[in-house]
């Protein structure tokens, strides 16, 4: 009987270090996991990008020019864009909302677009045939609840109508580099224009 009691006591004392070691390893693993999460969060924060309010290009905030306008912060690729925007914000950036989906719309004259691209050292990317005879450049990026949203196979087009009711429409292409839908259009003459975003979803077949 005494022998059994002695074995139980020894076993209990042996179990205590094992439990302590398990707890120590568990705490270390938890701390390591938390440290990894904190590092990942910090890395994500450092890697966050913002959009240029002039052309929609995404870059790190530290590499952009920040402008405070009407209590909001806007970012630009360079000082030239920032000054153009400050002089006439509504001319370059408009927002069209449909429910929770928002389209941020940038518009530039073709000449301003060429000047902007050249200023950023990207003049060689201009496709002369694509812009020939076009008066304006549009870029659109969809947002949902203040975050980016992927539209998949959805097609976007821009429709512009002047005061006389003359309408022009152009299909927009998705730019993987810019993460925007963009395109060129010849605007009908007129001081004021109505601009609409046309959304076309993939077709489905239904037997009626």
C-alpha positions as CSV (number, residue, x, y, z in Angstrom):
1,X,0.0,0.0,0.0
2,X,2.8,2.4,0.9
3,X,4.6,1.4,-2.3
4,X,1.5,2.3,-4.4
5,X,1.2,5.7,-2.6
6,X,4.9,6.4,-3.2
7,X,4.5,5.7,-6.9
8,X,1.4,8.0,-7.1
9,X,3.3,10.8,-5.4
10,X,6.3,10.4,-7.6
11,X,4.1,10.3,-10.7
12,X,2.3,13.4,-9.6
13,X,5.6,15.3,-9.1
14,X,6.8,14.1,-12.5
15,X,3.5,15.3,-14.1
16,X,3.9,18.8,-12.8
17,X,7.1,19.6,-14.8
18,X,5.5,18.1,-17.9
19,X,2.4,20.3,-17.5
20,X,4.6,23.4,-16.9
21,X,6.7,22.6,-20.0
22,X,3.4,22.2,-22.0
23,X,2.2,25.6,-20.7
24,X,5.5,27.2,-21.5
25,X,5.6,25.8,-25.0
26,X,2.0,26.8,-25.5
27,X,2.6,30.4,-24.3
28,X,5.7,30.6,-26.5
29,X,3.7,29.3,-29.5
30,X,0.9,31.8,-28.8
31,X,3.4,34.7,-28.5
32,X,5.1,33.7,-31.7
33,X,1.8,33.5,-33.5
34,X,0.8,36.9,-32.1
35,X,4.1,38.3,-33.1
36,X,3.6,36.9,-36.7
37,X,0.2,38.4,-36.8
38,X,1.5,41.8,-35.6
39,X,4.3,41.7,-38.2
40,X,1.8,40.7,-40.9
41,X,-0.4,43.6,-39.9
42,X,2.5,46.1,-39.9
43,X,3.6,44.8,-43.3
44,X,0.1,45.2,-44.7
45,X,-0.1,48.7,-43.3
46,X,3.2,49.6,-44.9
47,X,2.0,48.0,-48.2
48,X,-1.3,49.9,-48.3
49,X,-1.8,51.9,-51.4
50,X,-4.0,54.9,-52.3
51,X,-5.4,56.1,-55.5
52,X,-4.4,59.2,-57.4
53,X,-7.5,61.4,-57.5
54,X,-6.5,62.6,-61.0
55,X,-5.8,59.4,-62.9
56,X,-6.7,56.5,-60.5
57,X,-3.2,55.1,-60.4
58,X,-2.4,53.2,-57.1
59,X,0.8,54.0,-55.2
60,X,2.1,54.2,-51.6
61,X,1.0,57.4,-49.8
62,X,4.6,58.2,-49.0
63,X,5.4,58.5,-52.7
64,X,2.5,60.8,-53.5
65,X,1.4,64.4,-53.0
66,X,-1.3,64.8,-50.4
67,X,-3.9,67.6,-50.6
68,X,-6.5,68.5,-48.0
69,X,-9.8,69.6,-49.7
70,X,-13.1,70.2,-47.9
71,X,-12.0,68.1,-45.0
72,X,-10.9,65.2,-47.2
73,X,-7.5,63.9,-48.1
74,X,-6.6,63.4,-51.8
75,X,-3.4,62.0,-53.2
76,X,-1.7,62.7,-56.5
77,X,1.2,61.3,-58.5
78,X,2.9,64.7,-58.7
79,X,2.7,68.4,-57.9
80,X,1.3,69.2,-61.4
81,X,-1.7,67.0,-60.8
82,X,-2.3,68.4,-57.3
83,X,-2.3,72.0,-58.6
84,X,-4.7,71.2,-61.4
85,X,-7.0,69.5,-59.0
86,X,-6.9,72.3,-56.5
87,X,-7.8,74.8,-59.2
88,X,-11.0,72.9,-60.2
89,X,-11.7,69.7,-58.3
90,X,-15.1,69.0,-60.0
91,X,-13.5,69.1,-63.4
92,X,-11.3,66.1,-62.8
93,X,-13.1,63.9,-60.2
94,X,-16.8,63.0,-60.0
95,X,-18.6,60.3,-58.1
96,X,-21.6,58.3,-59.3
97,X,-23.3,56.1,-56.7
98,X,-25.7,53.2,-57.3
99,X,-26.7,51.7,-53.9
100,X,-23.6,50.5,-52.2
101,X,-21.6,50.6,-55.4
102,X,-19.7,53.8,-56.2
103,X,-17.9,54.8,-59.4
104,X,-15.1,57.3,-59.0
105,X,-14.8,59.0,-62.3
106,X,-11.7,60.9,-63.6
107,X,-11.8,62.9,-66.8
108,X,-8.9,64.7,-68.6
109,X,-8.6,66.3,-72.0
110,X,-6.5,64.2,-74.3
111,X,-3.8,67.0,-74.3
112,X,-3.8,67.0,-70.5
113,X,-3.5,63.2,-70.5
114,X,-0.5,63.3,-72.8
115,X,1.1,66.0,-70.7
116,X,0.5,64.1,-67.5
117,X,1.9,60.8,-69.0
118,X,5.0,62.6,-70.3
119,X,5.5,64.4,-66.9
120,X,5.5,61.0,-65.2
121,X,8.0,59.6,-67.7
122,X,5.4,57.3,-69.3
123,X,5.0,59.1,-72.6
124,X,6.2,55.9,-74.4
125,X,3.1,54.1,-73.2
126,X,0.7,56.4,-75.1
127,X,-0.9,54.6,-78.0
128,X,-1.2,57.2,-80.8
129,X,-3.7,55.3,-82.8
130,X,-6.0,54.8,-79.8
131,X,-6.2,58.5,-79.0
132,X,-6.2,59.9,-82.5
133,X,-9.2,62.2,-83.0
134,X,-10.3,61.7,-79.3
135,X,-10.9,64.8,-77.1
136,X,-11.0,63.3,-73.6
137,X,-9.7,60.5,-71.5
138,X,-11.8,58.7,-68.8
139,X,-10.8,56.4,-66.0
140,X,-13.3,54.7,-63.7
141,X,-12.7,52.6,-60.7
142,X,-15.6,50.9,-58.8
143,X,-15.7,51.0,-55.0
144,X,-18.0,49.3,-52.4
145,X,-18.3,50.4,-48.8
146,X,-15.1,52.4,-49.2
147,X,-13.2,49.4,-50.5
148,X,-12.2,48.2,-54.0
149,X,-14.5,45.7,-55.7
150,X,-13.8,43.4,-58.6
151,X,-16.4,43.4,-61.3
152,X,-15.2,40.3,-63.1
153,X,-16.6,39.9,-66.6
154,X,-18.8,43.0,-66.3
155,X,-18.3,45.5,-69.1
156,X,-18.3,49.3,-68.5
157,X,-18.9,52.1,-71.0
158,X,-19.0,55.8,-70.8
159,X,-21.9,57.8,-72.2
160,X,-21.6,61.5,-72.7
161,X,-24.6,63.7,-73.8
162,X,-24.4,67.5,-74.3
163,X,-27.2,70.1,-73.9
164,X,-28.4,69.5,-77.4
165,X,-29.0,65.8,-76.8
166,X,-26.0,64.7,-78.9
167,X,-24.6,61.5,-77.4
168,X,-21.3,59.7,-77.7
169,X,-20.4,56.3,-76.1
170,X,-17.1,54.5,-75.7
171,X,-16.3,51.1,-74.3
172,X,-13.8,51.1,-71.4
173,X,-10.9,48.7,-71.1
174,X,-9.7,47.3,-67.8
175,X,-6.1,48.3,-67.1
176,X,-4.2,45.7,-64.9
177,X,-1.5,48.2,-64.2
178,X,-3.8,51.0,-63.1
179,X,-6.6,48.8,-61.7
180,X,-9.1,51.1,-63.5
181,X,-11.4,51.0,-66.5
182,X,-10.2,53.5,-69.0
183,X,-10.8,54.8,-72.5
184,X,-10.9,57.8,-74.9
185,X,-13.9,59.5,-76.4
186,X,-14.7,62.4,-78.7
187,X,-17.0,64.6,-76.6
188,X,-19.8,66.4,-78.4
189,X,-19.4,70.2,-78.3
190,X,-21.2,72.0,-75.5
191,X,-20.5,73.7,-72.2
192,X,-22.3,71.1,-70.1
193,X,-22.4,67.4,-70.5
194,X,-24.3,64.6,-68.8
195,X,-21.9,61.6,-68.1
196,X,-23.3,58.2,-67.3
197,X,-21.6,54.9,-66.7
198,X,-23.1,52.0,-68.6
199,X,-22.8,48.6,-67.0
200,X,-23.3,45.4,-69.0
201,X,-23.3,42.1,-67.3
202,X,-22.6,38.7,-68.9
203,X,-25.6,37.3,-70.6
204,X,-27.6,34.3,-69.3
205,X,-29.7,31.9,-71.5
206,X,-33.3,31.5,-70.4
207,X,-35.9,29.3,-72.1
208,X,-39.3,31.0,-72.2
